[in-house]
Amino acid sequence: MNDPLLHLLDGLPSARLDPDRANRIRTRCHAALVQHRNLASRPARTVGRWPPIAVGLGGLYLTEVLRQVLALYGIV
């Protein structure tokens, strides 16, 4: 290592894990996982009307595009 900054970094002590802090973090993580699992097990809400409306509008758009392409080539 030629860089003086790397020499300074090499001299730093290693981090030590605080057992109390590790237990608090572990407890919060477990609680978050349980909450996520509970939310995932709930029945899904109804999606509503928007997907069929979007599909319908997409179908209309595609139909019009095909009509214009066929008109451009003189087929229709």
N, CA, C, O and CB atoms as a CASP TS submission, in Angstrom:
PFRMAT TS
TARGET T0000
AUTHOR 0000-0000-0000
METHOD Language model
MODEL 1
PARENT N/A
ATOM      1  N   MET     1       0.836  -1.174   0.000  1.00  0.00           N
ATOM      2  CA  MET     1       0.000   0.000   0.000  1.00  0.00           C
ATOM      3  C   MET     1       0.884   1.241   0.000  1.00  0.00           C
ATOM      4  O   MET     1       1.640   1.484   0.940  1.00  0.00           O
ATOM      5  CB  MET     1      -0.952  -0.005   1.209  1.00  0.00           C
ATOM      6  N   ASN     2       0.777   2.001  -1.042  1.00  0.00           N
ATOM      7  CA  ASN     2       1.584   3.204  -1.164  1.00  0.00           C
ATOM      8  C   ASN     2       0.837   4.448  -0.725  1.00  0.00           C
ATOM      9  O   ASN     2       1.459   5.449  -0.372  1.00  0.00           O
ATOM     10  CB  ASN     2       2.051   3.368  -2.581  1.00  0.00           C
ATOM     11  N   ASP     3      -0.461   4.403  -0.741  1.00  0.00           N
ATOM     12  CA  ASP     3      -1.274   5.569  -0.437  1.00  0.00           C
ATOM     13  C   ASP     3      -1.318   5.790   1.080  1.00  0.00           C
ATOM     14  O   ASP     3      -1.593   4.850   1.826  1.00  0.00           O
ATOM     15  CB  ASP     3      -2.703   5.400  -1.009  1.00  0.00           C
ATOM     16  N   PRO     4      -1.052   7.007   1.546  1.00  0.00           N
ATOM     17  CA  PRO     4      -1.087   7.265   2.995  1.00  0.00           C
ATOM     18  C   PRO     4      -2.482   7.067   3.594  1.00  0.00           C
ATOM     19  O   PRO     4      -2.605   6.650   4.746  1.00  0.00           O
ATOM     20  CB  PRO     4      -0.612   8.685   3.280  1.00  0.00           C
ATOM     21  N   LEU     5      -3.530   7.361   2.822  1.00  0.00           N
ATOM     22  CA  LEU     5      -4.886   7.162   3.322  1.00  0.00           C
ATOM     23  C   LEU     5      -5.148   5.683   3.590  1.00  0.00           C
ATOM     24  O   LEU     5      -5.792   5.333   4.579  1.00  0.00           O
ATOM     25  CB  LEU     5      -5.914   7.713   2.322  1.00  0.00           C
ATOM     26  N   LEU     6      -4.652   4.821   2.716  1.00  0.00           N
ATOM     27  CA  LEU     6      -4.821   3.383   2.926  1.00  0.00           C
ATOM     28  C   LEU     6      -4.056   2.924   4.167  1.00  0.00           C
ATOM     29  O   LEU     6      -4.517   2.031   4.878  1.00  0.00           O
ATOM     30  CB  LEU     6      -4.346   2.599   1.687  1.00  0.00           C
ATOM     31  N   HIS     7      -2.903   3.518   4.434  1.00  0.00           N
ATOM     32  CA  HIS     7      -2.161   3.187   5.654  1.00  0.00           C
ATOM     33  C   HIS     7      -2.961   3.586   6.890  1.00  0.00           C
ATOM     34  O   HIS     7      -3.006   2.842   7.869  1.00  0.00           O
ATOM     35  CB  HIS     7      -0.786   3.886   5.661  1.00  0.00           C
ATOM     36  N   LEU     8      -3.599   4.774   6.846  1.00  0.00           N
ATOM     37  CA  LEU     8      -4.423   5.216   7.976  1.00  0.00           C
ATOM     38  C   LEU     8      -5.626   4.291   8.164  1.00  0.00           C
ATOM     39  O   LEU     8      -5.975   3.934   9.289  1.00  0.00           O
ATOM     40  CB  LEU     8      -4.899   6.668   7.762  1.00  0.00           C
ATOM     41  N   LEU     9      -6.246   3.912   7.066  1.00  0.00           N
ATOM     42  CA  LEU     9      -7.398   3.022   7.154  1.00  0.00           C
ATOM     43  C   LEU     9      -7.004   1.650   7.680  1.00  0.00           C
ATOM     44  O   LEU     9      -7.766   1.012   8.407  1.00  0.00           O
ATOM     45  CB  LEU     9      -8.063   2.885   5.794  1.00  0.00           C
ATOM     46  N   ASP    10      -5.818   1.203   7.311  1.00  0.00           N
ATOM     47  CA  ASP    10      -5.352  -0.102   7.768  1.00  0.00           C
ATOM     48  C   ASP    10      -5.135  -0.104   9.284  1.00  0.00           C
ATOM     49  O   ASP    10      -5.255  -1.146   9.929  1.00  0.00           O
ATOM     50  CB  ASP    10      -4.052  -0.488   7.043  1.00  0.00           C
ATOM     51  N   GLY    11      -4.814   1.068   9.850  1.00  0.00           N
ATOM     52  CA  GLY    11      -4.565   1.156  11.277  1.00  0.00           C
ATOM     53  C   GLY    11      -5.819   1.268  12.125  1.00  0.00           C
ATOM     54  O   GLY    11      -5.723   1.234  13.352  1.00  0.00           O
ATOM     55  N   LEU    12      -6.996   1.401  11.516  1.00  0.00           N
ATOM     56  CA  LEU    12      -8.238   1.526  12.274  1.00  0.00           C
ATOM     57  C   LEU    12      -8.600   0.202  12.950  1.00  0.00           C
ATOM     58  O   LEU    12      -8.360  -0.868  12.389  1.00  0.00           O
ATOM     59  CB  LEU    12      -9.383   1.983  11.354  1.00  0.00           C
ATOM     60  N   PRO    13      -9.167   0.272  14.135  1.00  0.00           N
ATOM     61  CA  PRO    13      -9.569  -0.976  14.796  1.00  0.00           C
ATOM     62  C   PRO    13     -10.806  -1.581  14.118  1.00  0.00           C
ATOM     63  O   PRO    13     -11.583  -0.871  13.481  1.00  0.00           O
ATOM     64  CB  PRO    13      -9.855  -0.723  16.296  1.00  0.00           C
ATOM     65  N   SER    14     -10.972  -2.870  14.261  1.00  0.00           N
ATOM     66  CA  SER    14     -12.135  -3.555  13.698  1.00  0.00           C
ATOM     67  C   SER    14     -13.378  -3.198  14.496  1.00  0.00           C
ATOM     68  O   SER    14     -13.301  -2.947  15.699  1.00  0.00           O
ATOM     69  CB  SER    14     -11.921  -5.087  13.684  1.00  0.00           C
ATOM     70  N   ALA    15     -14.499  -3.177  13.840  1.00  0.00           N
ATOM     71  CA  ALA    15     -15.760  -2.865  14.516  1.00  0.00           C
ATOM     72  C   ALA    15     -16.168  -4.041  15.398  1.00  0.00           C
ATOM     73  O   ALA    15     -15.978  -5.204  15.042  1.00  0.00           O
ATOM     74  CB  ALA    15     -16.879  -2.539  13.486  1.00  0.00           C
ATOM     75  N   ARG    16     -16.728  -3.710  16.545  1.00  0.00           N
ATOM     76  CA  ARG    16     -17.207  -4.735  17.464  1.00  0.00           C
ATOM     77  C   ARG    16     -18.729  -4.666  17.510  1.00  0.00           C
ATOM     78  O   ARG    16     -19.310  -3.580  17.498  1.00  0.00           O
ATOM     79  CB  ARG    16     -16.593  -4.552  18.890  1.00  0.00           C
ATOM     80  N   LEU    17     -19.358  -5.810  17.562  1.00  0.00           N
ATOM     81  CA  LEU    17     -20.808  -5.881  17.592  1.00  0.00           C
ATOM     82  C   LEU    17     -21.298  -5.744  19.030  1.00  0.00           C
ATOM     83  O   LEU    17     -20.855  -6.466  19.923  1.00  0.00           O
ATOM     84  CB  LEU    17     -21.305  -7.202  16.969  1.00  0.00           C
ATOM     85  N   ASP    18     -22.224  -4.799  19.240  1.00  0.00           N
ATOM     86  CA  ASP    18     -22.845  -4.618  20.544  1.00  0.00           C
ATOM     87  C   ASP    18     -23.997  -5.622  20.642  1.00  0.00           C
ATOM     88  O   ASP    18     -24.940  -5.539  19.856  1.00  0.00           O
ATOM     89  CB  ASP    18     -23.347  -3.132  20.749  1.00  0.00           C
ATOM     90  N   PRO    19     -23.944  -6.567  21.586  1.00  0.00           N
ATOM     91  CA  PRO    19     -24.989  -7.601  21.664  1.00  0.00           C
ATOM     92  C   PRO    19     -26.389  -7.037  21.900  1.00  0.00           C
ATOM     93  O   PRO    19     -27.358  -7.559  21.348  1.00  0.00           O
ATOM     94  CB  PRO    19     -24.658  -8.573  22.767  1.00  0.00           C
ATOM     95  N   ASP    20     -26.516  -5.984  22.709  1.00  0.00           N
ATOM     96  CA  ASP    20     -27.837  -5.404  22.959  1.00  0.00           C
ATOM     97  C   ASP    20     -28.418  -4.800  21.680  1.00  0.00           C
ATOM     98  O   ASP    20     -29.594  -4.991  21.369  1.00  0.00           O
ATOM     99  CB  ASP    20     -27.754  -4.331  24.061  1.00  0.00           C
ATOM    100  N   ARG    21     -27.586  -4.079  20.953  1.00  0.00           N
ATOM    101  CA  ARG    21     -28.045  -3.470  19.706  1.00  0.00           C
ATOM    102  C   ARG    21     -28.401  -4.554  18.684  1.00  0.00           C
ATOM    103  O   ARG    21     -29.395  -4.425  17.969  1.00  0.00           O
ATOM    104  CB  ARG    21     -26.963  -2.524  19.135  1.00  0.00           C
ATOM    105  N   ALA    22     -27.611  -5.598  18.612  1.00  0.00           N
ATOM    106  CA  ALA    22     -27.894  -6.692  17.689  1.00  0.00           C
ATOM    107  C   ALA    22     -29.233  -7.345  18.023  1.00  0.00           C
ATOM    108  O   ALA    22     -29.992  -7.695  17.120  1.00  0.00           O
ATOM    109  CB  ALA    22     -26.766  -7.735  17.728  1.00  0.00           C
ATOM    110  N   ASN    23     -29.526  -7.510  19.302  1.00  0.00           N
ATOM    111  CA  ASN    23     -30.813  -8.104  19.699  1.00  0.00           C
ATOM    112  C   ASN    23     -31.983  -7.195  19.330  1.00  0.00           C
ATOM    113  O   ASN    23     -33.029  -7.675  18.896  1.00  0.00           O
ATOM    114  CB  ASN    23     -30.828  -8.386  21.210  1.00  0.00           C
ATOM    115  N   ARG    24     -31.807  -5.863  19.505  1.00  0.00           N
ATOM    116  CA  ARG    24     -32.881  -4.934  19.126  1.00  0.00           C
ATOM    117  C   ARG    24     -33.137  -4.985  17.619  1.00  0.00           C
ATOM    118  O   ARG    24     -34.286  -5.006  17.176  1.00  0.00           O
ATOM    119  CB  ARG    24     -32.525  -3.492  19.554  1.00  0.00           C
ATOM    120  N   ILE    25     -32.070  -5.005  16.848  1.00  0.00           N
ATOM    121  CA  ILE    25     -32.214  -5.069  15.391  1.00  0.00           C
ATOM    122  C   ILE    25     -32.873  -6.384  14.986  1.00  0.00           C
ATOM    123  O   ILE    25     -33.768  -6.396  14.141  1.00  0.00           O
ATOM    124  CB  ILE    25     -30.838  -4.921  14.697  1.00  0.00           C
ATOM    125  N   ARG    26     -32.435  -7.489  15.585  1.00  0.00           N
ATOM    126  CA  ARG    26     -33.000  -8.790  15.268  1.00  0.00           C
ATOM    127  C   ARG    26     -34.493  -8.828  15.605  1.00  0.00           C
ATOM    128  O   ARG    26     -35.286  -9.380  14.842  1.00  0.00           O
ATOM    129  CB  ARG    26     -32.251  -9.894  16.025  1.00  0.00           C
ATOM    130  N   THR    27     -34.880  -8.244  16.748  1.00  0.00           N
ATOM    131  CA  THR    27     -36.287  -8.211  17.150  1.00  0.00           C
ATOM    132  C   THR    27     -37.123  -7.400  16.158  1.00  0.00           C
ATOM    133  O   THR    27     -38.217  -7.815  15.775  1.00  0.00           O
ATOM    134  CB  THR    27     -36.426  -7.622  18.565  1.00  0.00           C
ATOM    135  N   ARG    28     -36.601  -6.241  15.747  1.00  0.00           N
ATOM    136  CA  ARG    28     -37.329  -5.418  14.766  1.00  0.00           C
ATOM    137  C   ARG    28     -37.467  -6.135  13.426  1.00  0.00           C
ATOM    138  O   ARG    28     -38.519  -6.070  12.790  1.00  0.00           O
ATOM    139  CB  ARG    28     -36.616  -4.074  14.562  1.00  0.00           C
ATOM    140  N   CYS    29     -36.416  -6.813  13.001  1.00  0.00           N
ATOM    141  CA  CYS    29     -36.470  -7.544  11.729  1.00  0.00           C
ATOM    142  C   CYS    29     -37.496  -8.668  11.792  1.00  0.00           C
ATOM    143  O   CYS    29     -38.269  -8.859  10.853  1.00  0.00           O
ATOM    144  CB  CYS    29     -35.086  -8.114  11.374  1.00  0.00           C
ATOM    145  N   HIS    30     -37.506  -9.408  12.889  1.00  0.00           N
ATOM    146  CA  HIS    30     -38.476 -10.486  13.032  1.00  0.00           C
ATOM    147  C   HIS    30     -39.900  -9.944  13.048  1.00  0.00           C
ATOM    148  O   HIS    30     -40.801 -10.536  12.453  1.00  0.00           O
ATOM    149  CB  HIS    30     -38.201 -11.282  14.306  1.00  0.00           C
ATOM    150  N   ALA    31     -40.103  -8.824  13.725  1.00  0.00           N
ATOM    151  CA  ALA    31     -41.442  -8.217  13.761  1.00  0.00           C
ATOM    152  C   ALA    31     -41.866  -7.766  12.365  1.00  0.00           C
ATOM    153  O   ALA    31     -43.024  -7.936  11.982  1.00  0.00           O
ATOM    154  CB  ALA    31     -41.469  -7.016  14.739  1.00  0.00           C
ATOM    155  N   ALA    32     -40.938  -7.195  11.608  1.00  0.00           N
ATOM    156  CA  ALA    32     -41.254  -6.760  10.246  1.00  0.00           C
ATOM    157  C   ALA    32     -41.584  -7.957   9.362  1.00  0.00           C
ATOM    158  O   ALA    32     -42.496  -7.886   8.538  1.00  0.00           O
ATOM    159  CB  ALA    32     -40.080  -5.965   9.647  1.00  0.00           C
ATOM    160  N   LEU    33     -40.852  -9.053   9.525  1.00  0.00           N
ATOM    161  CA  LEU    33     -41.128 -10.251   8.728  1.00  0.00           C
ATOM    162  C   LEU    33     -42.495 -10.839   9.069  1.00  0.00           C
ATOM    163  O   LEU    33     -43.222 -11.273   8.175  1.00  0.00           O
ATOM    164  CB  LEU    33     -40.034 -11.303   8.952  1.00  0.00           C
ATOM    165  N   VAL    34     -42.847 -10.856  10.342  1.00  0.00           N
ATOM    166  CA  VAL    34     -44.160 -11.370  10.750  1.00  0.00           C
ATOM    167  C   VAL    34     -45.256 -10.487  10.179  1.00  0.00           C
ATOM    168  O   VAL    34     -46.264 -10.995   9.686  1.00  0.00           O
ATOM    169  CB  VAL    34     -44.274 -11.443  12.294  1.00  0.00           C
ATOM    170  N   GLN    35     -45.075  -9.169  10.240  1.00  0.00           N
ATOM    171  CA  GLN    35     -46.077  -8.245   9.704  1.00  0.00           C
ATOM    172  C   GLN    35     -46.225  -8.444   8.194  1.00  0.00           C
ATOM    173  O   GLN    35     -47.339  -8.454   7.672  1.00  0.00           O
ATOM    174  CB  GLN    35     -45.691  -6.778  10.020  1.00  0.00           C
ATOM    175  N   HIS    36     -45.101  -8.601   7.500  1.00  0.00           N
ATOM    176  CA  HIS    36     -45.156  -8.823   6.051  1.00  0.00           C
ATOM    177  C   HIS    36     -45.871 -10.135   5.742  1.00  0.00           C
ATOM    178  O   HIS    36     -46.659 -10.203   4.800  1.00  0.00           O
ATOM    179  CB  HIS    36     -43.734  -8.833   5.446  1.00  0.00           C
ATOM    180  N   ARG    37     -45.604 -11.164   6.520  1.00  0.00           N
ATOM    181  CA  ARG    37     -46.245 -12.453   6.315  1.00  0.00           C
ATOM    182  C   ARG    37     -47.755 -12.343   6.548  1.00  0.00           C
ATOM    183  O   ARG    37     -48.541 -12.941   5.813  1.00  0.00           O
ATOM    184  CB  ARG    37     -45.632 -13.511   7.248  1.00  0.00           C
ATOM    185  N   ASN    38     -48.162 -11.578   7.573  1.00  0.00           N
ATOM    186  CA  ASN    38     -49.577 -11.393   7.857  1.00  0.00           C
ATOM    187  C   ASN    38     -50.259 -10.617   6.733  1.00  0.00           C
ATOM    188  O   ASN    38     -51.385 -10.941   6.354  1.00  0.00           O
ATOM    189  CB  ASN    38     -49.763 -10.667   9.191  1.00  0.00           C
ATOM    190  N   LEU    39     -49.589  -9.599   6.199  1.00  0.00           N
ATOM    191  CA  LEU    39     -50.177  -8.827   5.100  1.00  0.00           C
ATOM    192  C   LEU    39     -50.298  -9.677   3.839  1.00  0.00           C
ATOM    193  O   LEU    39     -51.259  -9.538   3.083  1.00  0.00           O
ATOM    194  CB  LEU    39     -49.334  -7.575   4.813  1.00  0.00           C
ATOM    195  N   ALA    40     -49.330 -10.549   3.614  1.00  0.00           N
ATOM    196  CA  ALA    40     -49.349 -11.385   2.419  1.00  0.00           C
ATOM    197  C   ALA    40     -50.433 -12.453   2.503  1.00  0.00           C
ATOM    198  O   ALA    40     -50.927 -12.918   1.476  1.00  0.00           O
ATOM    199  CB  ALA    40     -47.989 -12.037   2.210  1.00  0.00           C
ATOM    200  N   SER    41     -50.805 -12.843   3.718  1.00  0.00           N
ATOM    201  CA  SER    41     -51.803 -13.901   3.851  1.00  0.00           C
ATOM    202  C   SER    41     -53.230 -13.371   3.748  1.00  0.00           C
ATOM    203  O   SER    41     -54.169 -14.159   3.635  1.00  0.00           O
ATOM    204  CB  SER    41     -51.621 -14.619   5.170  1.00  0.00           C
ATOM    205  N   ARG    42     -53.411 -12.057   3.785  1.00  0.00           N
ATOM    206  CA  ARG    42     -54.754 -11.485   3.650  1.00  0.00           C
ATOM    207  C   ARG    42     -55.257 -11.670   2.229  1.00  0.00           C
ATOM    208  O   ARG    42     -54.468 -11.699   1.285  1.00  0.00           O
ATOM    209  CB  ARG    42     -54.758  -9.988   4.030  1.00  0.00           C
ATOM    210  N   PRO    43     -56.575 -11.795   2.076  1.00  0.00           N
ATOM    211  CA  PRO    43     -57.092 -11.909   0.707  1.00  0.00           C
ATOM    212  C   PRO    43     -56.890 -10.602  -0.050  1.00  0.00           C
ATOM    213  O   PRO    43     -56.986  -9.513   0.516  1.00  0.00           O
ATOM    214  CB  PRO    43     -58.587 -12.293   0.720  1.00  0.00           C
ATOM    215  N   ALA    44     -56.614 -10.734  -1.319  1.00  0.00           N
ATOM    216  CA  ALA    44     -56.368  -9.551  -2.151  1.00  0.00           C
ATOM    217  C   ALA    44     -57.657  -8.769  -2.359  1.00  0.00           C
ATOM    218  O   ALA    44     -58.735  -9.345  -2.501  1.00  0.00           O
ATOM    219  CB  ALA    44     -55.767  -9.957  -3.510  1.00  0.00           C
ATOM    220  N   ARG    45     -57.525  -7.440  -2.376  1.00  0.00           N
ATOM    221  CA  ARG    45     -58.695  -6.611  -2.641  1.00  0.00           C
ATOM    222  C   ARG    45     -59.080  -6.743  -4.103  1.00  0.00           C
ATOM    223  O   ARG    45     -58.259  -7.087  -4.954  1.00  0.00           O
ATOM    224  CB  ARG    45     -58.425  -5.132  -2.276  1.00  0.00           C
ATOM    225  N   THR    46     -60.329  -6.464  -4.371  1.00  0.00           N
ATOM    226  CA  THR    46     -60.754  -6.513  -5.756  1.00  0.00           C
ATOM    227  C   THR    46     -60.051  -5.413  -6.530  1.00  0.00           C
ATOM    228  O   THR    46     -59.842  -4.308  -6.030  1.00  0.00           O
ATOM    229  CB  THR    46     -62.286  -6.376  -5.871  1.00  0.00           C
ATOM    230  N   VAL    47     -59.699  -5.736  -7.736  1.00  0.00           N
ATOM    231  CA  VAL    47     -58.904  -4.814  -8.536  1.00  0.00           C
ATOM    232  C   VAL    47     -59.756  -3.652  -9.033  1.00  0.00           C
ATOM    233  O   VAL    47     -59.266  -2.530  -9.161  1.00  0.00           O
ATOM    234  CB  VAL    47     -58.268  -5.547  -9.717  1.00  0.00           C
ATOM    235  N   GLY    48     -60.999  -3.912  -9.306  1.00  0.00           N
ATOM    236  CA  GLY    48     -61.862  -2.832  -9.758  1.00  0.00           C
ATOM    237  C   GLY    48     -62.089  -2.880 -11.256  1.00  0.00           C
ATOM    238  O   GLY    48     -61.913  -3.909 -11.907  1.00  0.00           O
ATOM    239  N   ARG    49     -62.483  -1.740 -11.773  1.00  0.00           N
ATOM    240  CA  ARG    49     -62.862  -1.663 -13.187  1.00  0.00           C
ATOM    241  C   ARG    49     -61.729  -1.279 -14.105  1.00  0.00           C
ATOM    242  O   ARG    49     -61.842  -1.470 -15.315  1.00  0.00           O
ATOM    243  CB  ARG    49     -63.966  -0.689 -13.358  1.00  0.00           C
ATOM    244  N   TRP    50     -60.640  -0.744 -13.585  1.00  0.00           N
ATOM    245  CA  TRP    50     -59.626  -0.170 -14.460  1.00  0.00           C
ATOM    246  C   TRP    50     -58.956  -1.170 -15.401  1.00  0.00           C
ATOM    247  O   TRP    50     -58.760  -0.819 -16.565  1.00  0.00           O
ATOM    248  CB  TRP    50     -58.586   0.483 -13.633  1.00  0.00           C
ATOM    249  N   PRO    51     -58.597  -2.363 -15.003  1.00  0.00           N
ATOM    250  CA  PRO    51     -57.981  -3.271 -15.979  1.00  0.00           C
ATOM    251  C   PRO    51     -58.869  -3.585 -17.175  1.00  0.00           C
ATOM    252  O   PRO    51     -58.370  -3.556 -18.299  1.00  0.00           O
ATOM    253  CB  PRO    51     -57.605  -4.552 -15.305  1.00  0.00           C
ATOM    254  N   PRO    52     -60.166  -3.886 -17.003  1.00  0.00           N
ATOM    255  CA  PRO    52     -60.973  -4.123 -18.196  1.00  0.00           C
ATOM    256  C   PRO    52     -61.108  -2.874 -19.073  1.00  0.00           C
ATOM    257  O   PRO    52     -61.151  -2.972 -20.300  1.00  0.00           O
ATOM    258  CB  PRO    52     -62.348  -4.615 -17.793  1.00  0.00           C
ATOM    259  N   ILE    53     -61.175  -1.705 -18.438  1.00  0.00           N
ATOM    260  CA  ILE    53     -61.257  -0.472 -19.225  1.00  0.00           C
ATOM    261  C   ILE    53     -59.974  -0.274 -20.022  1.00  0.00           C
ATOM    262  O   ILE    53     -60.024   0.092 -21.196  1.00  0.00           O
ATOM    263  CB  ILE    53     -61.517   0.748 -18.310  1.00  0.00           C
ATOM    264  N   ALA    54     -58.830  -0.511 -19.396  1.00  0.00           N
ATOM    265  CA  ALA    54     -57.546  -0.353 -20.081  1.00  0.00           C
ATOM    266  C   ALA    54     -57.421  -1.352 -21.229  1.00  0.00           C
ATOM    267  O   ALA    54     -56.931  -1.004 -22.303  1.00  0.00           O
ATOM    268  CB  ALA    54     -56.380  -0.532 -19.092  1.00  0.00           C
ATOM    269  N   VAL    55     -57.857  -2.579 -21.009  1.00  0.00           N
ATOM    270  CA  VAL    55     -57.806  -3.584 -22.073  1.00  0.00           C
ATOM    271  C   VAL    55     -58.730  -3.183 -23.220  1.00  0.00           C
ATOM    272  O   VAL    55     -58.375  -3.322 -24.390  1.00  0.00           O
ATOM    273  CB  VAL    55     -58.198  -4.980 -21.527  1.00  0.00           C
ATOM    274  N   GLY    56     -59.902  -2.691 -22.880  1.00  0.00           N
ATOM    275  CA  GLY    56     -60.841  -2.264 -23.916  1.00  0.00           C
ATOM    276  C   GLY    56     -60.296  -1.113 -24.743  1.00  0.00           C
ATOM    277  O   GLY    56     -60.391  -1.132 -25.970  1.00  0.00           O
ATOM    278  N   LEU    57     -59.732  -0.120 -24.091  1.00  0.00           N
ATOM    279  CA  LEU    57     -59.149   1.008 -24.825  1.00  0.00           C
ATOM    280  C   LEU    57     -57.951   0.565 -25.663  1.00  0.00           C
ATOM    281  O   LEU    57     -57.755   1.049 -26.778  1.00  0.00           O
ATOM    282  CB  LEU    57     -58.726   2.117 -23.851  1.00  0.00           C
ATOM    283  N   GLY    58     -57.154  -0.353 -25.124  1.00  0.00           N
ATOM    284  CA  GLY    58     -56.030  -0.882 -25.904  1.00  0.00           C
ATOM    285  C   GLY    58     -56.515  -1.636 -27.134  1.00  0.00           C
ATOM    286  O   GLY    58     -55.921  -1.543 -28.209  1.00  0.00           O
ATOM    287  N   GLY    59     -57.595  -2.381 -26.964  1.00  0.00           N
ATOM    288  CA  GLY    59     -58.167  -3.091 -28.116  1.00  0.00           C
ATOM    289  C   GLY    59     -58.692  -2.131 -29.173  1.00  0.00           C
ATOM    290  O   GLY    59     -58.492  -2.346 -30.369  1.00  0.00           O
ATOM    291  N   LEU    60     -59.360  -1.078 -28.733  1.00  0.00           N
ATOM    292  CA  LEU    60     -59.837  -0.068 -29.687  1.00  0.00           C
ATOM    293  C   LEU    60     -58.685   0.593 -30.424  1.00  0.00           C
ATOM    294  O   LEU    60     -58.757   0.812 -31.634  1.00  0.00           O
ATOM    295  CB  LEU    60     -60.666   0.993 -28.968  1.00  0.00           C
ATOM    296  N   TYR    61     -57.627   0.911 -29.698  1.00  0.00           N
ATOM    297  CA  TYR    61     -56.450   1.539 -30.309  1.00  0.00           C
ATOM    298  C   TYR    61     -55.826   0.605 -31.343  1.00  0.00           C
ATOM    299  O   TYR    61     -55.495   1.031 -32.449  1.00  0.00           O
ATOM    300  CB  TYR    61     -55.407   1.913 -29.228  1.00  0.00           C
ATOM    301  N   LEU    62     -55.667  -0.658 -30.984  1.00  0.00           N
ATOM    302  CA  LEU    62     -55.086  -1.628 -31.906  1.00  0.00           C
ATOM    303  C   LEU    62     -55.963  -1.803 -33.145  1.00  0.00           C
ATOM    304  O   LEU    62     -55.455  -1.900 -34.263  1.00  0.00           O
ATOM    305  CB  LEU    62     -54.888  -2.977 -31.203  1.00  0.00           C
ATOM    306  N   THR    63     -57.271  -1.844 -32.944  1.00  0.00           N
ATOM    307  CA  THR    63     -58.188  -1.972 -34.075  1.00  0.00           C
ATOM    308  C   THR    63     -58.060  -0.787 -35.020  1.00  0.00           C
ATOM    309  O   THR    63     -58.039  -0.965 -36.238  1.00  0.00           O
ATOM    310  CB  THR    63     -59.629  -2.097 -33.583  1.00  0.00           C
ATOM    311  N   GLU    64     -57.975   0.417 -34.473  1.00  0.00           N
ATOM    312  CA  GLU    64     -57.847   1.605 -35.313  1.00  0.00           C
ATOM    313  C   GLU    64     -56.511   1.626 -36.043  1.00  0.00           C
ATOM    314  O   GLU    64     -56.451   2.027 -37.205  1.00  0.00           O
ATOM    315  CB  GLU    64     -58.000   2.869 -34.473  1.00  0.00           C
ATOM    316  N   VAL    65     -55.445   1.202 -35.383  1.00  0.00           N
ATOM    317  CA  VAL    65     -54.136   1.141 -36.041  1.00  0.00           C
ATOM    318  C   VAL    65     -54.190   0.164 -37.206  1.00  0.00           C
ATOM    319  O   VAL    65     -53.703   0.468 -38.295  1.00  0.00           O
ATOM    320  CB  VAL    65     -53.032   0.725 -35.037  1.00  0.00           C
ATOM    321  N   LEU    66     -54.775  -1.004 -36.985  1.00  0.00           N
ATOM    322  CA  LEU    66     -54.883  -1.985 -38.077  1.00  0.00           C
ATOM    323  C   LEU    66     -55.747  -1.459 -39.215  1.00  0.00           C
ATOM    324  O   LEU    66     -55.436  -1.686 -40.384  1.00  0.00           O
ATOM    325  CB  LEU    66     -55.462  -3.305 -37.555  1.00  0.00           C
ATOM    326  N   ARG    67     -56.826  -0.761 -38.886  1.00  0.00           N
ATOM    327  CA  ARG    67     -57.690  -0.193 -39.926  1.00  0.00           C
ATOM    328  C   ARG    67     -56.926   0.829 -40.759  1.00  0.00           C
ATOM    329  O   ARG    67     -57.055   0.857 -41.983  1.00  0.00           O
ATOM    330  CB  ARG    67     -58.937   0.460 -39.297  1.00  0.00           C
ATOM    331  N   GLN    68     -56.130   1.670 -40.099  1.00  0.00           N
ATOM    332  CA  GLN    68     -55.370   2.679 -40.835  1.00  0.00           C
ATOM    333  C   GLN    68     -54.273   2.046 -41.684  1.00  0.00           C
ATOM    334  O   GLN    68     -54.014   2.511 -42.794  1.00  0.00           O
ATOM    335  CB  GLN    68     -54.761   3.689 -39.869  1.00  0.00           C
ATOM    336  N   VAL    69     -53.627   1.001 -41.187  1.00  0.00           N
ATOM    337  CA  VAL    69     -52.602   0.311 -41.982  1.00  0.00           C
ATOM    338  C   VAL    69     -53.236  -0.333 -43.205  1.00  0.00           C
ATOM    339  O   VAL    69     -52.701  -0.241 -44.310  1.00  0.00           O
ATOM    340  CB  VAL    69     -51.869  -0.758 -41.133  1.00  0.00           C
ATOM    341  N   LEU    70     -54.376  -0.984 -43.007  1.00  0.00           N
ATOM    342  CA  LEU    70     -55.054  -1.607 -44.144  1.00  0.00           C
ATOM    343  C   LEU    70     -55.528  -0.550 -45.140  1.00  0.00           C
ATOM    344  O   LEU    70     -55.486  -0.784 -46.347  1.00  0.00           O
ATOM    345  CB  LEU    70     -56.245  -2.454 -43.662  1.00  0.00           C
ATOM    346  N   ALA    71     -55.974   0.598 -44.659  1.00  0.00           N
ATOM    347  CA  ALA    71     -56.400   1.688 -45.553  1.00  0.00           C
ATOM    348  C   ALA    71     -55.201   2.255 -46.293  1.00  0.00           C
ATOM    349  O   ALA    71     -55.323   2.635 -47.458  1.00  0.00           O
ATOM    350  CB  ALA    71     -57.115   2.808 -44.758  1.00  0.00           C
ATOM    351  N   LEU    72     -54.055   2.319 -45.646  1.00  0.00           N
ATOM    352  CA  LEU    72     -52.838   2.835 -46.274  1.00  0.00           C
ATOM    353  C   LEU    72     -52.417   1.950 -47.446  1.00  0.00           C
ATOM    354  O   LEU    72     -51.985   2.451 -48.484  1.00  0.00           O
ATOM    355  CB  LEU    72     -51.697   2.930 -45.243  1.00  0.00           C
ATOM    356  N   TYR    73     -52.544   0.648 -47.278  1.00  0.00           N
ATOM    357  CA  TYR    73     -52.165  -0.273 -48.339  1.00  0.00           C
ATOM    358  C   TYR    73     -53.299  -0.479 -49.339  1.00  0.00           C
ATOM    359  O   TYR    73     -53.140  -1.220 -50.309  1.00  0.00           O
ATOM    360  CB  TYR    73     -51.745  -1.607 -47.748  1.00  0.00           C
ATOM    361  N   GLY    74     -54.433   0.164 -49.113  1.00  0.00           N
ATOM    362  CA  GLY    74     -55.558   0.085 -50.043  1.00  0.00           C
ATOM    363  C   GLY    74     -56.336  -1.206 -49.953  1.00  0.00           C
ATOM    364  O   GLY    74     -57.055  -1.548 -50.892  1.00  0.00           O
ATOM    365  N   ILE    75     -56.223  -1.921 -48.881  1.00  0.00           N
ATOM    366  CA  ILE    75     -56.949  -3.175 -48.726  1.00  0.00           C
ATOM    367  C   ILE    75     -58.369  -2.919 -48.292  1.00  0.00           C
ATOM    368  O   ILE    75     -59.279  -3.660 -48.663  1.00  0.00           O
ATOM    369  CB  ILE    75     -56.253  -4.080 -47.726  1.00  0.00           C
ATOM    370  N   VAL    76     -58.571  -1.879 -47.511  1.00  0.00           N
ATOM    371  CA  VAL    76     -59.924  -1.567 -47.043  1.00  0.00           C
ATOM    372  C   VAL    76     -60.392  -0.294 -47.691  1.00  0.00           C
ATOM    373  O   VAL    76     -61.510   0.153 -47.437  1.00  0.00           O
ATOM    374  CB  VAL    76     -59.976  -1.439 -45.507  1.00  0.00           C
TER
END
